[in-house]
């Protein structure tokens, strides 16, 4: 109850913009390990408990959102993992990550049915992951230690710890900084919590997600 109340206050303080992303439907959990799973609750907000576990909640985006170049949201963390090094494979626990999945405009229509696992295995997919966790400076760009080199980055927004915040990010600008050139079509989003390496606990929530 405290978690939802805290996030609700953050949402009231965040101005609404066009292009809201619903957490009430269209989301599904993708396990990264057979024996590891977070507890996601979908509705007006996405709430999550991660107990020494890791997994991803994933959704496709409608074609009307493929051209989005910016995003904003509110998030809150009631219980946090300890600070980690987000560049370290197998030691990069974080409270929440919000993923934005891009593909070339020419490939977008043909990938409408592709799942997150198949997308992450493609050479032409690019992923920007905004993270609350780690011990990095805000805005630091970290090359992903997972997947194919050059296809994914993490951008640190908040260091490990608790609290409630609103965020606004420039997807087009961050894409250019991370990969060069212009972004492709934004065909999907994901949210994850990762506490398996530190065997710790996360209680967090995300809401008021808007694309523009």
C-alpha positions in Angstrom: 0.0 0.0 0.0 2.8 2.4 0.8 4.5 1.7 -2.5 1.3 2.4 -4.5 0.5 5.6 -2.5 4.0 6.9 -3.0 3.9 6.3 -6.8 0.4 7.9 -6.9 1.8 11.1 -5.4 4.6 11.1 -8.0 2.1 10.6 -10.8 0.0 13.6 -9.6 3.2 15.7 -9.7 3.9 14.7 -13.3 2.2 16.5 -16.2 0.4 14.2 -18.6 1.4 14.3 -22.3 0.3 12.6 -25.4 1.0 9.0 -26.2 0.3 7.2 -22.9 1.5 3.5 -22.6 -1.0 1.3 -20.7 0.2 -1.2 -18.2 -3.2 -2.8 -17.9 -3.0 -5.1 -21.0 -0.6 -6.3 -23.6 2.3 -7.0 -21.2 3.8 -10.5 -20.6 6.7 -11.8 -18.5 9.7 -13.2 -20.3 11.9 -15.4 -18.1 15.6 -15.2 -18.5 16.2 -18.3 -16.4 14.1 -21.4 -15.9 14.1 -21.1 -12.1 14.0 -17.3 -11.7 11.0 -15.0 -12.0 9.9 -11.6 -10.6 6.4 -10.9 -9.4 4.8 -8.3 -11.7 1.3 -6.7 -11.1 -0.2 -5.0 -14.1 -2.9 -2.2 -13.9 -2.8 1.6 -13.8 0.8 1.1 -12.8 3.3 -1.8 -13.1 4.4 -2.9 -9.7 7.2 -5.5 -9.1 8.8 -7.5 -6.4 12.1 -9.2 -7.2 13.5 -11.6 -4.5 16.9 -12.8 -5.6 15.5 -13.1 -9.2 15.5 -11.5 -12.6 13.0 -11.4 -15.5 11.5 -9.0 -18.0 8.0 -7.7 -18.6 7.6 -7.0 -22.3 5.1 -5.3 -24.6 4.8 -4.6 -28.4 4.0 -1.0 -29.4 1.4 -0.1 -32.0 2.5 1.4 -35.3 1.3 4.8 -34.2 4.1 4.9 -31.6 7.0 3.7 -33.8 8.1 7.3 -34.5 8.3 8.3 -30.8 11.5 10.3 -30.1 11.1 11.0 -26.4 9.6 9.4 -23.3 8.6 10.3 -19.7 7.5 8.3 -16.7 7.4 8.2 -12.9 8.9 5.5 -10.8 9.4 4.6 -7.1 11.6 2.2 -5.2 10.7 1.1 -1.7 13.4 -1.5 -1.3 16.6 -1.4 -3.2 19.5 -3.7 -4.3 23.0 -2.5 -3.3 25.1 -0.4 -5.7 26.7 -2.5 -8.4 28.8 -2.1 -11.6 26.3 -2.1 -14.5 29.1 -2.9 -17.0 29.9 -6.2 -15.2 28.2 -9.3 -16.7 26.8 -11.4 -13.8 27.2 -8.6 -11.2 25.0 -5.8 -12.5 21.8 -5.9 -10.3 19.6 -2.9 -10.6 16.2 -1.9 -9.2 14.4 -1.1 -12.5 15.4 -0.9 -16.1 13.2 0.5 -18.8 14.1 -0.8 -22.3 13.3 0.8 -25.6 13.7 -1.6 -28.6 14.4 -0.1 -32.1 14.6 -1.8 -35.5 15.2 -0.2 -38.9 12.1 1.4 -40.4 12.4 -1.0 -43.4 12.3 -4.1 -41.1 9.6 -3.0 -38.6 6.5 -4.3 -40.5 8.0 -7.7 -41.0 8.9 -8.0 -37.2 5.4 -7.3 -35.8 5.1 -10.8 -34.5 8.6 -11.2 -33.2 9.1 -11.8 -29.5 11.7 -10.2 -27.3 14.1 -13.1 -27.3 14.2 -13.3 -31.1 14.6 -9.5 -31.4 17.5 -9.4 -29.0 19.3 -11.9 -31.2 19.2 -9.8 -34.3 22.2 -7.7 -35.6 19.9 -4.8 -36.7 18.1 -4.4 -33.3 19.2 -1.6 -31.0 18.2 -1.4 -27.3 18.5 1.6 -25.0 18.0 0.6 -21.3 17.5 3.4 -18.7 18.5 2.1 -15.3 17.8 2.9 -11.6 20.7 1.2 -9.9 24.4 0.8 -9.9 26.9 3.4 -8.8 27.3 5.4 -12.0 26.9 9.1 -12.7 23.6 10.3 -14.1 23.6 10.1 -17.9 26.6 7.8 -18.1 26.4 5.5 -21.1 27.4 1.9 -20.5 27.9 -0.6 -23.2 25.8 -3.7 -22.5 27.9 -6.8 -21.5 25.1 -9.0 -22.9 24.0 -9.8 -26.5 25.9 -8.9 -29.6 28.5 -6.1 -29.2 27.2 -2.7 -30.3 23.5 -3.5 -30.1 22.7 -2.4 -26.6 23.5 0.3 -24.1 22.5 1.2 -20.5 22.1 4.8 -19.5 22.3 5.4 -15.8 19.5 7.7 -14.4 19.5 6.9 -10.6 22.0 5.2 -8.4 20.9 2.4 -6.2 18.6 3.5 -3.4 15.0 4.3 -2.5 12.7 7.2 -3.4 10.3 8.5 -6.0 11.2 10.4 -9.2 9.9 11.5 -12.5 12.0 11.1 -15.6 12.1 12.6 -19.1 14.5 11.2 -21.8 15.4 12.2 -25.3 15.3 8.8 -27.2 16.5 10.3 -30.5 19.4 12.1 -28.9 20.4 9.2 -26.8 20.2 6.8 -29.8 22.5 9.1 -31.8 24.9 9.3 -28.8 24.9 5.5 -28.3 24.8 4.2 -31.8 25.2 7.1 -34.2 22.8 8.1 -36.9 19.0 8.4 -36.7 16.9 6.0 -34.6 14.7 3.4 -36.3 11.2 2.4 -35.4 10.4 2.0 -31.7 8.5 -1.3 -31.8 8.7 -2.5 -28.2 9.3 -1.7 -24.6 10.3 -3.8 -21.5 10.7 -3.3 -17.8 12.9 -5.5 -15.6 14.1 -5.9 -12.1 17.4 -7.7 -11.3 18.3 -8.9 -7.9 19.8 -12.4 -8.5 23.5 -11.6 -8.3 23.2 -9.9 -4.9 20.4 -12.1 -3.6 18.6 -9.0 -2.5 15.0 -7.7 -2.6 13.4 -5.1 -4.8 10.0 -3.5 -4.3 9.3 -1.0 -7.0 6.7 0.5 -9.3 6.5 2.4 -12.6 3.7 4.5 -14.0 2.6 7.5 -16.1 4.6 6.2 -19.1 4.2 8.5 -22.1 5.8 8.6 -25.6 6.0 11.6 -27.8 
